[in-house]
Amino acid sequence: MPRFFVLFALLTQLALPTLPQLAAQEPLRRIAFGSCAKQDKPQPIWDSIVELKPQLFLFIGDNIYGDTEDMQLLKQKWDLLGAQPGYQKLKRQCPVLATWDDHDFGANDAGADYPKKRESQQIFQDFFDVPKDSPRRQQEGVYHADVMGPPGQRVQIILLDARYFRSRLKTGFKPSEPGEGYRGKYLPNDDPEATVLGEAQWKWLEQQLKVPAELRVLCCSYQFLPDEHGSEAWGNFPLERKRMLKLIRDTKAQGVVIISGDRHLAEGMKLAPGPNALSYPLYEMTSSSLNAPSGNMTKAGVRFATEVNSYRVGLTYFDTNFGMIDIDWSQPSPVIRMQVRDEAGGVVLQQRFSLADLK
């Protein structure tokens, strides 16, 4: 790791101001989110995010690429993110909430068997300024929830931890026919003992879904709806995916939308209402990557790329991007725009619906 980056990281950490706080009764209108940031590479995308003046930023995972069991090295990599000038601007402008994915957790595609997960969790919480006396310091896993805004305009942010407890993945997936797009190596794991969240987090989530809120943003580090592409997704654990949908139904939680990252691509998805789904449409928006575009865009000769995803609405975007949730509370039925924006801040993908649609 270059000595300059390490020294710059340590010096700039000393100069960070007090973190901004969102007023409890201030309606959330602009929530930015993103994933997959190479900490040792330039991150110019922060300038566009800051220019849009989000009231909150959600880091969805792969916030750095740690990939180590050396905790000193892991901390140094977090410090490199903290030293990014654009990220410092963001922290001065709005609060940042986060969960992790595999690379900032500690290893590619890692789950409960990662041996340094407890130590990694403490470094993660230090970086994101979790108070030393917070109950989050005592629990296993980095899951967390907050409700922001006044009654009638409450937004609940639910950050899931899909790494700390997650069971082993099942490999052996083989593509069926050429021309159906890119496919990963994982098979669905139908073991009833296999888990994504672990029982403690499942019980916590059940209670969170009963907390009064008009809109609930469920933050998944990897995709929830897709179950065909064979890469990491909730579809690798179909019983857990069904459990999530059943839990939302059973708790009668309204206003649920999903944001996700991980894939180094961006796309919008929708699960239509039905007996095996919800009573309302379930929208998901994936945004990735903040500064590491998909190889599908950079390999010589590649003109386009796709993969099987029956839930996709519209196109897939492979270049650098971030996500934005825009909430217009002024309408009789508030209008929600879940967007993907390019490095310059322009909208490239959007799903638009009203809050009344999520009941």
Phi, psi and chi 1 to 4 in degrees:
 res  aa     phi    psi   chi1   chi2   chi3   chi4
   1 MET       -  130.2  179.9  177.9  -63.2      -
   2 PRO   -58.7  134.8  -22.6   32.4      -      -
   3 ARG   -62.5  -33.2  -68.4 -178.3 -178.6  178.5
   4 PHE   -60.3  -44.5  169.4   77.5      -      -
   5 PHE   -62.9  -42.6  -80.4  114.4      -      -
   6 VAL   -64.1  -46.7  175.3      -      -      -
   7 LEU   -63.4  -44.0  178.2   61.0      -      -
   8 PHE   -61.0  -39.8 -176.1   56.1      -      -
   9 ALA   -61.8  -45.6      -      -      -      -
  10 LEU   -66.0  -40.7  -66.0  175.2      -      -
  11 LEU   -67.2  -43.3  -69.2  174.4      -      -
  12 THR   -71.3  -28.5   51.8      -      -      -
  13 GLN   -62.3  -29.2  -70.8  -60.3  -59.6      -
  14 LEU   -72.0  -19.5  -62.7  176.2      -      -
  15 ALA  -102.6    2.4      -      -      -      -
  16 LEU   -68.5  135.3  -75.1  177.5      -      -
  17 PRO   -78.6  176.4   30.2  -34.9      -      -
  18 THR   -59.7  139.0  -57.7      -      -      -
  19 LEU   -70.0  140.7  -64.1  177.2      -      -
  20 PRO   -70.0  151.7   25.5  -33.0      -      -
  21 GLN  -123.0  146.3  -60.2  -66.7  -39.9      -
  22 LEU   -91.2  127.4 -173.8   68.0      -      -
  23 ALA   -60.2  136.6      -      -      -      -
  24 ALA   -59.2  -33.6      -      -      -      -
  25 GLN  -100.2   10.9  -64.1  -55.6  -55.5      -
  26 GLU   -89.7  121.8 -179.6 -177.3   -6.9      -
  27 PRO   -63.0  137.8  -18.6   30.6      -      -
  28 LEU   -79.4  122.1  -94.4  179.5      -      -
  29 ARG  -117.0  -26.9  -64.4 -176.5  174.6   88.1
  30 ARG  -136.8  113.3  -66.3  177.7  -51.9  -78.4
  31 ILE  -119.1  118.7  -53.9  168.7      -      -
  32 ALA   -96.5  153.2      -      -      -      -
  33 PHE  -152.4  161.8   64.7   96.9      -      -
  34 GLY  -172.9  173.6      -      -      -      -
  35 SER  -154.6  165.4   66.9      -      -      -
  36 CYS    64.6   82.2  -56.0      -      -      -
  37 ALA  -124.6  117.0      -      -      -      -
  38 LYS   -75.0  113.0  -63.2  -79.1 -171.4  176.4
  39 GLN   -69.4  -23.1   71.4  -80.4   -6.9      -
  40 ASP   -99.8   13.7   55.2   -9.1      -      -
  41 LYS  -119.8  156.6  -56.3  -67.1 -176.3 -176.0
  42 PRO   -57.3  147.7  -24.0   34.3      -      -
  43 GLN  -130.1   65.9  -61.8 -179.9   -1.8      -
  44 PRO   -66.3  -15.9   24.4  -34.8      -      -
  45 ILE   -63.5  -23.1 -160.6  166.9      -      -
  46 TRP   -60.4  -31.4  -65.6  117.8      -      -
  47 ASP   -61.7  -41.1  -70.3  -23.7      -      -
  48 SER   -69.5  -37.2  -65.5      -      -      -
  49 ILE   -64.7  -48.0  -63.7  172.9      -      -
  50 VAL   -61.3  -38.5  168.4      -      -      -
  51 GLU   -61.6  -29.9 -173.4  174.9  -12.8      -
  52 LEU   -80.5   -5.4  -70.5  167.5      -      -
  53 LYS    54.2   56.4  -64.4 -178.5  171.5   58.7
  54 PRO   -65.4  150.6   27.2  -35.2      -      -
  55 GLN   -87.6  -13.1  -64.1  161.8  -78.5      -
  56 LEU  -157.4  141.3  175.6   67.5      -      -
  57 PHE  -119.4  135.1 -176.0   83.3      -      -
  58 LEU  -113.0  117.5  -58.9  173.8      -      -
  59 PHE   -88.7  118.6 -115.9  141.3      -      -
  60 ILE   -96.0   -6.1  -55.9  -57.1      -      -
  61 GLY   134.7  163.5      -      -      -      -
  62 ASP    51.9   40.7  -69.2  -18.1      -      -
  63 ASN   -66.2  -26.6  -49.7  -43.9      -      -
  64 ILE  -138.8  172.5   62.3  164.7      -      -
  65 TYR  -112.4   88.4  -76.5   72.8      -      -
  66 GLY   -79.8  -62.3      -      -      -      -
  67 ASP    47.9   59.4  -61.9  -62.5      -      -
  68 THR  -159.7  159.2 -177.9      -      -      -
  69 GLU  -106.3    5.9  -65.6 -179.6   16.1      -
  70 ASP   -92.5  106.6 -179.7  -22.5      -      -
  71 MET   -69.6  -28.2  -66.1  -61.3  100.8      -
  72 GLN   -66.6  -43.3 -177.9  177.7   -2.3      -
  73 LEU   -65.9  -39.2  178.3   58.5      -      -
  74 LEU   -60.5  -45.0 -177.1   64.9      -      -
  75 LYS   -62.3  -39.9 -176.5 -179.5 -177.2  -56.2
  76 GLN   -61.0  -36.3  -71.1  174.4   -7.2      -
  77 LYS   -70.6  -38.7  -69.0 -177.1  176.3 -177.3
  78 TRP   -61.4  -39.4  -81.0  112.0      -      -
  79 ASP   -62.1  -32.7  -72.4  -17.0      -      -
  80 LEU   -64.8  -39.5  -70.7 -179.1      -      -
  81 LEU   -63.2  -45.5  170.8   61.0      -      -
  82 GLY   -60.5  -24.7      -      -      -      -
  83 ALA   -85.2   -9.9      -      -      -      -
  84 GLN   -63.4  123.3  -70.3  -79.8  -11.9      -
  85 PRO   -57.0  -40.0  -24.3   34.1      -      -
  86 GLY   -66.1  -39.1      -      -      -      -
  87 TYR   -67.5  -36.1 -177.9   63.6      -      -
  88 GLN   -62.0  -40.8  -69.3 -177.5   12.2      -
  89 LYS   -59.7  -44.3  -69.1  178.8 -174.3  177.2
  90 LEU   -60.2  -45.4  178.3   78.7      -      -
  91 LYS   -64.2  -29.5  -73.7 -171.2   68.6  177.2
  92 ARG   -75.2  -20.5  -70.8 -167.0  -68.5  -92.2
  93 GLN   -93.2  -39.1 -177.4 -178.0   84.0      -
  94 CYS  -151.9  160.6   71.4      -      -      -
  95 PRO   -65.7  154.2  -16.8   29.0      -      -
  96 VAL  -125.0  126.4  175.7      -      -      -
  97 LEU  -116.2  152.7  -65.4  176.8      -      -
  98 ALA  -151.2  152.1      -      -      -      -
  99 THR  -125.8  179.0 -172.6      -      -      -
 100 TRP  -120.7  165.5   55.8   16.5      -      -
 101 ASP  -124.2 -160.9 -158.8   32.7      -      -
 102 ASP   -66.9  -41.7   51.3  -18.0      -      -
 103 HIS   -73.2  -35.4  -64.9  -72.4      -      -
 104 ASP   -85.2  -20.4   45.3  -16.9      -      -
 105 PHE   -64.4  -45.2  177.2   57.9      -      -
 106 GLY   156.5  -22.5      -      -      -      -
 107 ALA  -159.7  150.7      -      -      -      -
 108 ASN   -57.5  127.4 -176.2   50.7      -      -
 109 ASP    58.5   23.2  -67.3   -3.3      -      -
 110 ALA   -75.1  156.3      -      -      -      -
 111 GLY  -138.3 -140.8      -      -      -      -
 112 ALA   -62.2  -19.9      -      -      -      -
 113 ASP   -84.5   -0.5   54.6  -15.6      -      -
 114 TYR   -67.2  120.4  174.4   61.7      -      -
 115 PRO   -73.1  -16.9   25.6  -34.3      -      -
 116 LYS  -109.4   26.7  -66.4  -69.9 -173.4  176.8
 117 LYS   -66.2  -35.1   59.3 -175.0 -179.6 -179.1
 118 ARG   -67.7  -44.8  -69.8  173.4  178.4   82.6
 119 GLU   -65.7  -40.6  -65.1   87.3  -15.8      -
 120 SER   -62.9  -37.6  179.0      -      -      -
 121 GLN   -61.3  -41.5  177.0  175.2  -26.6      -
 122 GLN   -66.3  -39.1  -66.3  -53.4  -46.6      -
 123 ILE   -65.3  -41.3  -66.3  172.0      -      -
 124 PHE   -58.7  -47.6  174.9   95.0      -      -
 125 GLN   -68.9  -34.0  -68.8  172.0  -34.3      -
 126 ASP   -62.3  -45.0  -72.2  -15.5      -      -
 127 PHE   -63.0  -39.9 -178.4   81.7      -      -
 128 PHE   -93.6   19.2  -72.4  108.3      -      -
 129 ASP    58.5   37.9  -58.3  -64.5      -      -
 130 VAL   -70.4  126.1  176.0      -      -      -
 131 PRO   -55.3  146.0  -25.8   34.8      -      -
 132 LYS   -62.1  -28.9  -63.8  -64.3 -176.5 -178.3
 133 ASP   -95.9   10.1   58.8   -8.1      -      -
 134 SER   -71.3  140.6  170.3      -      -      -
 135 PRO   -56.8  -23.6  -23.8   33.5      -      -
 136 ARG   -64.1  -21.1  -67.2  159.8   61.4 -171.1
 137 ARG   -74.0  -21.8  -67.3  -80.3 -173.7  173.6
 138 GLN   -96.3  -27.2  -54.8  -56.7  -41.8      -
 139 GLN   -76.9  159.7   73.2 -178.9   29.8      -
 140 GLU   -89.1  127.4  -68.2 -171.1  -77.2      -
 141 GLY    99.1  156.4      -      -      -      -
 142 VAL  -103.9   16.6  -59.2      -      -      -
 143 TYR   -64.1  149.2   54.9   89.8      -      -
 144 HIS  -164.4  153.7  175.9   63.1      -      -
 145 ALA  -143.9  148.4      -      -      -      -
 146 ASP  -141.2  148.5  -88.0  -48.6      -      -
 147 VAL  -115.3  130.0  176.6      -      -      -
 148 MET  -128.7  142.7  -56.3  174.7 -173.5      -
 149 GLY   104.6  162.2      -      -      -      -
 150 PRO   -79.2  163.2   30.2  -35.2      -      -
 151 PRO   -52.1  136.0  -28.0   36.4      -      -
 152 GLY    91.6  -16.8      -      -      -      -
 153 GLN  -136.8   31.8  -62.1  177.0  -35.7      -
 154 ARG   -81.4  132.3  -66.7  164.5  -63.5 -167.4
 155 VAL  -116.4  122.7  178.5      -      -      -
 156 GLN   -99.4  126.1 -176.0 -175.5   35.3      -
 157 ILE  -101.8  119.2  -52.8  -63.9      -      -
 158 ILE  -117.3  110.6  -57.7  176.6      -      -
 159 LEU  -100.2  111.3  -66.4  140.0      -      -
 160 LEU   -87.2  151.8  -61.1  178.4      -      -
 161 ASP  -108.4  103.0 -175.6  -23.2      -      -
 162 ALA  -101.4   23.7      -      -      -      -
 163 ARG  -122.0  -48.9  -69.7  -65.7  169.0 -174.2
 164 TYR   -57.2  -38.0 -163.0   98.5      -      -
 165 PHE  -108.7   -4.4  -53.3   96.7      -      -
 166 ARG   -66.7  134.4 -157.7 -143.2   62.1 -149.8
 167 SER   -71.3  170.5  -59.9      -      -      -
 168 ARG   -65.4  145.6  -72.3 -178.8  177.9  -86.1
 169 LEU   -79.0  153.6  -65.2  160.4      -      -
 170 LYS  -106.1  121.7 -175.4  177.3  179.6 -180.0
 171 THR   -97.9  171.8   59.0      -      -      -
 172 GLY   118.7    6.2      -      -      -      -
 173 PHE   -64.7  134.3 -168.1   99.3      -      -
 174 LYS  -127.0  133.4  -63.7 -179.6  180.0  179.0
 175 PRO   -65.2  150.8   22.4  -31.8      -      -
 176 SER   -87.1  -57.9   54.2      -      -      -
 177 GLU  -134.0  145.3  -64.7 -177.4   15.0      -
 178 PRO   -61.1  150.3  -20.3   32.0      -      -
 179 GLY    91.3   -5.4      -      -      -      -
 180 GLU   -90.3    1.5  -69.7 -169.7   -7.5      -
 181 GLY   102.3  179.5      -      -      -      -
 182 TYR   -70.2  142.1  -69.1   90.4      -      -
 183 ARG  -137.3  144.5  -69.0  178.9  179.0  -92.6
 184 GLY   -87.3 -169.8      -      -      -      -
 185 LYS  -104.2    0.3   62.2 -176.7  178.1 -179.3
 186 TYR   -96.9  144.2  -64.3  119.2      -      -
 187 LEU  -103.9  155.1  -74.4  168.9      -      -
 188 PRO   -62.7  135.2  -22.7   33.4      -      -
 189 ASN  -100.9  107.5 -175.4  -15.4      -      -
 190 ASP   -94.1   10.0  -67.4  -45.7      -      -
 191 ASP   -63.5  121.2 -177.5   -8.6      -      -
 192 PRO   -64.1  -16.4   20.0  -30.9      -      -
 193 GLU   -87.6  -13.3  -61.0  -61.0  -41.4      -
 194 ALA   -70.1  145.7      -      -      -      -
 195 THR  -141.1  155.1 -172.8      -      -      -
 196 VAL  -101.3  -46.6  171.5      -      -      -
 197 LEU   -99.3  -24.0  -60.1 -177.0      -      -
 198 GLY    80.9  150.2      -      -      -      -
 199 GLU   -63.1  -39.3  -75.6  -53.7  -51.2      -
 200 ALA   -61.5  -41.9      -      -      -      -
 201 GLN   -71.8  -35.6 -172.4  175.0 -177.9      -
 202 TRP   -60.8  -44.1  -86.3  115.4      -      -
 203 LYS   -64.3  -40.9  -68.7  176.9 -178.1  177.2
 204 TRP   -61.6  -43.8  167.6   85.4      -      -
 205 LEU   -63.3  -39.0  178.9   58.8      -      -
 206 GLU   -58.1  -42.5 -179.8  177.5   -0.1      -
 207 GLN   -68.0  -37.3  -64.9  -53.6  -50.9      -
 208 GLN   -65.4  -36.8  -69.2  -59.1  -40.5      -
 209 LEU   -71.1  -10.1  -70.3  173.3      -      -
 210 LYS   -96.0   -7.7  -64.6  175.7 -178.5  177.7
 211 VAL   -70.2  132.3  172.2      -      -      -
 212 PRO   -60.2  129.6  -24.4   35.1      -      -
 213 ALA  -165.3  149.6      -      -      -      -
 214 GLU   -87.6  -38.4  -79.4   65.2   54.9      -
 215 LEU  -128.8  135.3  177.8   66.1      -      -
 216 ARG  -123.0  121.4  -55.6  176.0 -164.8  -88.8
 217 VAL  -102.5  106.8 -178.6      -      -      -
 218 LEU   -90.6  114.6 -163.5   62.2      -      -
 219 CYS   -98.4  111.5  -53.4      -      -      -
 220 CYS  -111.0  129.6  -60.8      -      -      -
 221 SER   -66.4  -32.6   60.6      -      -      -
 222 TYR  -124.1  168.0   44.0   79.0      -      -
 223 GLN   -63.6  143.4  -69.3 -178.8  -43.6      -
 224 PHE   -96.9  -50.1  178.1   78.3      -      -
 225 LEU   -71.8  -45.5  -72.9  179.7      -      -
 226 PRO   -60.7  138.7  -23.7   34.9      -      -
 227 ASP  -139.4   22.5   53.9    6.8      -      -
 228 GLU  -123.8  -22.0  -58.8  158.3  -71.8      -
 229 HIS   -82.5   -9.7   57.2   54.0      -      -
 230 GLY    78.2   -3.4      -      -      -      -
 231 SER   -88.0  179.1  -64.1      -      -      -
 232 GLU   -60.8  132.9  -83.2 -158.8  -69.6      -
 233 ALA  -171.8  165.0      -      -      -      -
 234 TRP   -61.1  -24.5  -84.0   72.9      -      -
 235 GLY   -61.3  -16.3      -      -      -      -
 236 ASN   -70.1  -17.0  -62.1  -34.0      -      -
 237 PHE  -129.2   75.1  -61.7   90.7      -      -
 238 PRO   -59.7  -31.7   17.8  -30.2      -      -
 239 LEU   -69.5  -34.8  -62.1 -178.7      -      -
 240 GLU   -70.3  -36.9  -69.1  -77.3   88.4      -
 241 ARG   -62.8  -45.1 -174.0  176.8  178.1  -83.5
 242 LYS   -62.5  -38.2  -70.3  178.9 -178.7  178.3
 243 ARG   -62.3  -39.0 -178.4  175.0 -178.5  174.9
 244 MET   -63.3  -47.1  176.8   67.5   78.4      -
 245 LEU   -63.2  -40.3  -65.8  171.0      -      -
 246 LYS   -65.4  -39.3 -177.3  177.0 -174.1  -60.9
 247 LEU   -64.8  -41.9 -178.0   62.2      -      -
 248 ILE   -62.8  -40.6  -64.0  172.5      -      -
 249 ARG   -64.5  -48.7  -69.6 -163.6  -53.3  -91.6
 250 ASP   -66.2  -33.8  -70.2   -9.8      -      -
 251 THR   -83.4   -5.1   56.3      -      -      -
 252 LYS    56.6   35.1  -62.9  179.9  172.1   57.7
 253 ALA   -74.5  120.6      -      -      -      -
 254 GLN  -100.2  163.6  -61.8 -177.4   -9.4      -
 255 GLY    74.9   22.4      -      -      -      -
 256 VAL   -83.7  129.0  175.4      -      -      -
 257 VAL  -130.1  160.4  -62.1      -      -      -
 258 ILE  -123.3  137.7  -64.4  174.7      -      -
 259 ILE  -121.6  147.4   58.9  174.8      -      -
 260 SER  -148.3  170.6   53.5      -      -      -
 261 GLY  -139.0 -138.0      -      -      -      -
 262 ASP    83.1  -37.9  174.5   58.8      -      -
 263 ARG   -87.1   -7.6  -60.7  -59.7  -42.3  -73.8
 264 HIS    55.7   38.7  -67.5 -100.5      -      -
 265 LEU  -159.5  167.4   57.6   80.5      -      -
 266 ALA  -130.8  142.3      -      -      -      -
 267 GLU  -164.6  155.0   58.3 -172.4  -10.5      -
 268 GLY  -105.3  145.6      -      -      -      -
 269 MET  -138.4  161.2  -67.9  151.3  -79.0      -
 270 LYS  -150.2  132.3  175.9 -178.1  175.5 -178.2
 271 LEU  -106.0  117.0  175.0   63.8      -      -
 272 ALA   -69.5  153.7      -      -      -      -
 273 PRO   -60.3  149.0  -19.5   30.4      -      -
 274 GLY   175.4  173.1      -      -      -      -
 275 PRO   -62.5  -28.4   19.7  -31.5      -      -
 276 ASN  -102.8   14.2  -64.0  -42.7      -      -
 277 ALA  -128.2 -138.3      -      -      -      -
 278 LEU  -109.9  177.3  -54.2 -177.5      -      -
 279 SER   -83.0   -5.0   59.6      -      -      -
 280 TYR  -137.4  163.9   56.5   84.9      -      -
 281 PRO   -64.1  140.9  -16.6   28.5      -      -
 282 LEU  -108.2  114.4 -180.0   58.1      -      -
 283 TYR   -98.2  141.7  -67.2   92.2      -      -
 284 GLU  -133.2  138.3  177.2  175.5   -6.9      -
 285 MET  -125.9  123.4 -173.2   65.8   81.0      -
 286 THR  -101.2  129.1  -63.6      -      -      -
 287 SER  -127.1  124.8  173.1      -      -      -
 288 SER  -174.6  131.7  171.3      -      -      -
 289 SER  -124.5  156.8  155.6      -      -      -
 290 LEU   -70.5  -31.4  -71.4  165.2      -      -
 291 ASN  -153.0   17.8   73.5  -23.9      -      -
 292 ALA  -134.0   80.6      -      -      -      -
 293 PRO   -56.5  152.1  -20.7   31.5      -      -
 294 SER   -58.0  142.5  171.9      -      -      -
 295 GLY   -59.1  -22.0      -      -      -      -
 296 ASN   -63.0  -22.2  -65.0  -27.2      -      -
 297 MET   -92.2  -18.0  -74.1  -68.7  -68.2      -
 298 THR  -111.3  -16.3   58.6      -      -      -
 299 LYS   -66.2  134.1  -69.1  177.0 -177.3  176.6
 300 ALA   -58.5  132.1      -      -      -      -
 301 GLY    90.1  -11.4      -      -      -      -
 302 VAL   -79.7  121.8  172.5      -      -      -
 303 ARG   -98.7  -32.3  -57.4  -71.7  -66.1  -82.4
 304 PHE  -158.8  166.8   64.1   91.3      -      -
 305 ALA  -153.6  153.2      -      -      -      -
 306 THR  -155.5  173.3 -171.2      -      -      -
 307 GLU  -152.8  161.4   64.5 -174.8   11.2      -
 308 VAL   -67.5  127.7  176.6      -      -      -
 309 ASN  -159.2   97.4 -176.6   -7.2      -      -
 310 SER   -67.2  -14.7  -60.6      -      -      -
 311 TYR   -95.3   -7.0  -54.9   95.7      -      -
 312 ARG   -64.9  139.1 -176.1 -174.6  -58.7  121.2
 313 VAL  -117.6  115.4  177.0      -      -      -
 314 GLY    85.6 -147.2      -      -      -      -
 315 LEU  -100.6  169.7  -58.5  175.0      -      -
 316 THR  -102.9  137.3  -55.3      -      -      -
 317 TYR  -112.8  126.9 -174.8   73.1      -      -
 318 PHE  -106.6   -6.2  -69.3  103.6      -      -
 319 ASP   -90.3  175.5 -147.7  -17.9      -      -
 320 THR   -54.1  139.3  -55.1      -      -      -
 321 ASN  -162.1  165.5   65.2   87.0      -      -
 322 PHE  -139.7  165.7   65.7   95.8      -      -
 323 GLY  -105.7  156.9      -      -      -      -
 324 MET  -144.6  134.4  178.9   70.2   72.5      -
 325 ILE  -110.3  116.2  -57.7  175.1      -      -
 326 ASP  -107.4  123.9 -178.8  -83.8      -      -
 327 ILE  -118.1  118.7  -50.0  166.4      -      -
 328 ASP  -100.3   96.0 -176.5   -3.5      -      -
 329 TRP   -77.2   -8.6  -66.7  106.8      -      -
 330 SER   -76.0  -16.8   68.5      -      -      -
 331 GLN   -79.2  152.5  -58.2  -61.2  -44.1      -
 332 PRO   -53.1  -42.5  -26.2   34.4      -      -
 333 SER  -114.5  110.2  177.9      -      -      -
 334 PRO   -50.1  139.4  -28.3   36.0      -      -
 335 VAL   -99.6  132.4  174.6      -      -      -
 336 ILE  -115.2  130.9  -59.2  162.4      -      -
 337 ARG  -119.5  113.5  -65.0  173.8  176.0   88.0
 338 MET   -97.0  117.3  -65.3  177.2   66.8      -
 339 GLN  -123.3  155.5  -59.4  171.6  -24.1      -
 340 VAL  -116.1  131.7  168.9      -      -      -
 341 ARG  -120.9  146.3  -69.0  174.9  174.3 -104.0
 342 ASP   -81.3 -178.6   62.5   19.4      -      -
 343 GLU   -60.7  -28.1 -172.0  169.8  -75.3      -
 344 ALA   -84.5   -5.8      -      -      -      -
 345 GLY    98.2   -0.8      -      -      -      -
 346 GLY   -76.8  145.8      -      -      -      -
 347 VAL   -75.6  124.5  178.1      -      -      -
 348 VAL  -113.0  -24.5  -67.4      -      -      -
 349 LEU  -140.7  146.8  -60.6  173.9      -      -
 350 GLN  -154.7  141.0  176.8  171.3  -77.3      -
 351 GLN  -119.8  122.2  -63.2 -166.3   92.1      -
 352 ARG  -117.5  129.7 -178.8 -177.2 -174.9  -83.9
 353 PHE  -157.5  169.2   47.5   90.7      -      -
 354 SER  -102.9  158.2   72.0      -      -      -
 355 LEU   -62.1  -30.9 -170.3   58.9      -      -
 356 ALA   -63.8  -24.4      -      -      -      -
 357 ASP   -69.6  -17.2  -64.9  -28.0      -      -
 358 LEU  -102.2   37.9  -54.5 -177.4      -      -
 359 LYS  -126.1      -  -64.8 -177.5  178.2  179.9
